[in-house]
Amino acid sequence: MPATHSKVELPTKSDYWLEQMILDMIHSFDGLTARKVLTSKYTYIAIALAVAVKFGSSYLLKKKKKNLPAHNKPRSSNTSKDSTLKKFWSLVKIGLFNPNGAGNSSAMKYKTDPANGREIWIMVGLASLVIFQTYIVNRNNSVSGDLMASLVARDSATCIYRLLQITGILILQSLVNPSVTSLIETLALRMRKNLTMDIHDRYYTDMVYYKILNLDKRVGAPDQRITQDVEVFCKQFSELFMDLLNPIVEVLLYTYELTRLIGSGGPLSIISYVVIAFGVLGMVTPNFTKMSSEVQNKEGKFRSIHNRCKNNAELVAFYAGEETERLKIEKQFEELTSYSDYVINKNFLFGVVNDYFTKYSPHAVTSVIVGIPVFFGRLRPLPKDKLMGQLRYLISVVAFEFFALGKIIELFRKILKLSGMTQRVHLLYQVMDELKHGNSDNVNFKLKSAKAGGSGGEILESDEIKFDNVIIRTPDNITLARNLSFNVGKNQHIVITGPNGAGKSSLFRILGSLWPLHSGIVYKPQAKGSNAQGLHKEIFYLPQKPYNVIGSLRSQIIYPDTQLKDGWKDSNLKELLDDFSIGYLAGRHSDGFDGKQDWDTLSRGEQQKLAMVRLFYHKPKYAILDECTSCISADSEQELYGRCAKNGITCITISHRPALEKYHTQRLVFNGMGGWKWEAIKEWTEESSSYEVKGEDNTFRDDKEEEAVEATKE
Ligand SMILES: Nc1ncnc2c1ncn2[C@@H]1O[C@H](COP(=O)(O)OP(=O)(O)OP(=O)(O)O)[C@@H](O)[C@H]1O
């Protein structure tokens, strides 16, 4: 995968050819070389080339953009009205100051970390080291110049003294450079910790993790943003801090030194050159922000489609669907590579101009800047040995001045790159906040009619589950049921049936507050407080495909709790396992209930029984049994319903199987057209299992149809 832009190559610090040329100039001292440099046709060719490249490349870039397929054109990722700087600052504040006390609620109790809040001190330490580092590098160059002068003068005592000085400086340098690197890495890590913990605090509350994937969909792969983008953002920020400070200190120091050595003309020429180069580069610089963001998006999609195949490997293998999977994966890969091609082309044109201005042209400019004072300025009267020492130092000062100004140019592009990451991480924050406060106006999450909190209806506390005039609507705004009203009293077991996609499971997405309630009132136990969301306490949900957690057998059973309830022991868990004939699971591991394995490898029937054990461990008031007995025998089913009755658990079963009706007293039938009926079960008959709804069916699958019919009625 290519980088989103080529690396800027700056003039190197060891341009020996240049030193050689200067030495030749001094040696001949006839002014010929100087005139050559100043009147060289190559200088004019270079200027002509730069102008041609500038106009040619911008023409080509425009043309290329026009011809680019729609999917390859970078899209704006700036969805918020805030400026990038504001977004950047909001992230940096969290990364550096942890203002929300992120991680306070987490199991790690990050806030108690004694190192917390040290980020500012790391930055202060880094700043001091960078200033010191610049000083010793300059000192090294200066002493090297003196060493050269003493060599030319054949002064052995001074020569040894300078060598000792250089040795001391080098030891200091070898201490300072790794310290700077280590502080940069520490700063990036600490920022990452703060940001990640802060994101976790927001992501894992109010079901934001569910809503971001199912209701909003603007953040394609939130996992990628949390695990990868945050890391890159922090790394880029801490490097940027260094990259910003370092050239500023260097420019100040070397401008001062240059002025001292050859007058203000030296630094002025370099600065003028850099400003012109910066302007020309600005004109041909592609939008790295968008490109970097788009490449990350496409990388994320490519990775997630591979993940999908990995997670469903067994099913794909049963269907021998590898060819189809491969086609889909390669289509995604093709999108990624064709966009990367586009990025490479953009980088090429930029690289040509960039290399000329930052790598090659400075050589000529350096010769001019160093040559003029030798022939016409302050250096002219110096004897050869002194001149040699001064030139050695002067060349390094000019090179470092270029180097520092070049770093400032590069900084501009690094900022653009960082702003791409800022957009990506900030979008995650923005969507999380909007979902938390229910004010997302995203097309996939139409809540404009809903009140704050993501709800247009009300969820109220009651001993019983009751739906009163509720509309069930999907996140795509398809109405699944209208004016739904029924109540499930204690021990009034109900079965819910209807065609596929009719909205049976969606009823419980509303009950568990996974989906917003658009209108009507839902009554349920534990409607308020920390357990209001989800179906895991007084109401417990058992799906057809059980959810297995990573961890021990004990953690499987007690999930979502993390500790055994008071008065419970492993022996009680064993009894429950035995009741469902899976007690052998506890004996499979030498660690017993602490034994860990990949629980997804259990057979589906074993997993369903384990989920039932979980139900009886929690003993809720209501059990939502969503086709959760599809893989177990009729006897086990009987055991389940018998035990529920014995434990006072009221069952709400979603099932297509008539055989289960005998365990229930009421039936709720959806017709898949928005209609429903509520009836008592006496005895199951062909007729009673029909999905037909008697009478006028005036419910509709979407608002448009609904409005159209209401208009017709009027
Ligand atoms: N996150 C979602 N976003 C948009 N639509 C969804 C989402 N989840 C479910 N739906 C849609 O809601 C409709 C009802 O789904 P639901 O799972 O309630 O069906 P069901 O009656 O339980 O079906 P089945 O008997 O097949 O399990 C389906 O058309 C489904 O595509």
The ligand as an SDF file (V2000), in Angstrom:
LIG
                    3D

 31 33  0  0  0  0  0  0  0  0999 V2000
  -30.7860   -2.6510   12.0980 N   0  0  0  0  0  0  0  0  0  0  0  0
  -31.7620   -2.6820   11.1830 C   0  0  0  0  0  0  0  0  0  0  0  0
  -31.8540   -1.7080   10.2810 N   0  0  0  0  0  0  0  0  0  0  0  0
  -32.8380   -1.6970    9.3740 C   0  0  0  0  0  0  0  0  0  0  0  0
  -33.7820   -2.6680    9.2690 N   0  0  0  0  0  0  0  0  0  0  0  0
  -33.7350   -3.6820   10.1380 C   0  0  0  0  0  0  0  0  0  0  0  0
  -32.7260   -3.7510   11.1370 C   0  0  0  0  0  0  0  0  0  0  0  0
  -32.9160   -4.8790   11.8500 N   0  0  0  0  0  0  0  0  0  0  0  0
  -34.0020   -5.4830   11.3230 C   0  0  0  0  0  0  0  0  0  0  0  0
  -34.4940   -4.7620   10.2930 N   0  0  0  0  0  0  0  0  0  0  0  0
  -35.6510   -5.0800    9.4590 C   0  0  0  0  0  0  0  0  0  0  0  0
  -36.8100   -5.1490   10.2430 O   0  0  0  0  0  0  0  0  0  0  0  0
  -37.6840   -6.1140    9.7170 C   0  0  0  0  0  0  0  0  0  0  0  0
  -38.2010   -6.9900   10.8600 C   0  0  0  0  0  0  0  0  0  0  0  0
  -37.1150   -7.7200   11.3810 O   0  0  0  0  0  0  0  0  0  0  0  0
  -37.3370   -8.7490   12.5830 P   0  0  0  0  0  0  0  0  0  0  0  0
  -35.9940   -9.2630   12.9810 O   0  0  0  0  0  0  0  0  0  0  0  0
  -38.1670   -8.1040   13.6100 O   0  0  0  0  0  0  0  0  0  0  0  0
  -38.1560   -9.8920   11.8650 O   0  0  0  0  0  0  0  0  0  0  0  0
  -38.8010  -11.1940   12.5110 P   0  0  0  0  0  0  0  0  0  0  0  0
  -40.2840  -11.0310   12.4280 O   0  0  0  0  0  0  0  0  0  0  0  0
  -38.2350  -11.4850   13.8430 O   0  0  0  0  0  0  0  0  0  0  0  0
  -38.3180  -12.2360   11.4170 O   0  0  0  0  0  0  0  0  0  0  0  0
  -37.8560  -13.7770   11.5790 P   0  0  0  0  0  0  0  0  0  0  0  0
  -39.0420  -14.6060   11.8370 O   0  0  0  0  0  0  0  0  0  0  0  0
  -37.3030  -14.0530   10.2320 O   0  0  0  0  0  0  0  0  0  0  0  0
  -36.8180  -13.8040   12.6530 O   0  0  0  0  0  0  0  0  0  0  0  0
  -36.9150   -6.8880    8.6890 C   0  0  0  0  0  0  0  0  0  0  0  0
  -37.3910   -6.5120    7.4030 O   0  0  0  0  0  0  0  0  0  0  0  0
  -35.4800   -6.4630    8.8820 C   0  0  0  0  0  0  0  0  0  0  0  0
  -34.8240   -6.3740    7.6380 O   0  0  0  0  0  0  0  0  0  0  0  0
  1  2  1  0
  2  3  1  0
  2  7  2  0
  3  4  2  0
  4  5  1  0
  5  6  2  0
  6  7  1  0
  6 10  1  0
  7  8  1  0
  8  9  2  0
  9 10  1  0
 10 11  1  0
 11 12  1  0
 11 30  1  0
 12 13  1  0
 13 14  1  0
 13 28  1  0
 14 15  1  0
 15 16  1  0
 16 17  2  0
 16 18  1  0
 16 19  1  0
 19 20  1  0
 20 21  2  0
 20 22  1  0
 20 23  1  0
 23 24  1  0
 24 25  2  0
 24 26  1  0
 24 27  1  0
 28 29  1  0
 28 30  1  0
 30 31  1  0
M  END
$$$$
